Amino acid sequence: MKVLGLPILDKFCKNHNDCAQQILAWIAEAKDANWKTPSDVKTRYAKASFLSDNRVVFNIKGNKYRLDTKVYYQHQTIIVKRIGTHAEYDGWRF
C-alpha cells in the first residue's frame, strides 16, 4: 500500500517520542500490506475501528494513541488523516 500523510506522523512522533517505534512499525506493515477489503485489515489489526467512508482507526501503543486513516482499497492507498491521544480521539468528529 502507499501511505500518504507521513509528515503528520513525523510531527506527532516529535511531540510523543514514546510511540515512535510503534508508528514506524505500523508504517512498515502498512506499506507492505495488500489489503483488498476491511476484513484483510481486521485479520492483522483485530482492534481497529471501521467507520463509514472507508475510515479505519488504529490503536497505537496499546490504546494510548489513535491513528485515523482513510483506506482506498482499489488504489492500494492509505491516507493518514490525523493522530492523537485517546482523550483527543474522544473529541474528534467524523
Secondary structure, DSSP 8 states (H G I E B T S, - for coil): -EEE-HHHHHHHHHH-GGGHHHHHHHHHHHHH----SHHHHHHH-TT-EE-STTEEEEEETTTTEEEEEEEETTTTEEEEEEEEEHHHHTT---
